[in-house]
């Protein structure tokens, strides 16, 4: 819910390969935010009624989960992974695989840097 509320407040958000454009008008954004606030109030009331505690997450766990998804995505776009979608030109292997392998090493390095100490 928090992320949806945040998205309602931006006009545009961009990354290297994506762009999110907010097509909500001011009234729609306010209605969505109001509904989110209502949902959060109900959840808060239930949590209090049932004595539920907040779930605590370490940022390292959140990063690890996100990186795991990124690693899977990267593995699926190398020449071996792309063969699942059909014939792959040999030039793809020689041009793409070294770049994908470097990206995988970089993702693994971030995972190592953020590994939880036991």
Phi, psi and omega in degrees: 000320181299317181296321178297316177300318178296319179297327179295336184268359180253157175266328182200147177221133183229149170232193181296316184239020177213157173215127176252122178249130180277109180263004177286136172278173186301319181293316179297317179299318179296319180296319178296314180297320178297317180294321177298316179299319178297314179300317181294324177295318179296315179298317180297319179296316178297317181300319179292316179301319185265006182055042179276140178264156177293142175282127180258132179233139174272138181303329180296323177292321179295316178298315181301317179296317179294319180293327177299318177294319179297319180298315179298317179299315181297318180296333182277350181250007171281176186299325178294315181294325182288340178297338177296343182255000179136189182296138180243127179298142182300329180295332178298318181298313184286331181268317188275315187304317179298323179291314179298317179298322177294319178296319178297318177298321179294317177298316179297324179295317178297319178301317179296320181293331185253011181297134177290134176277136180259000000 
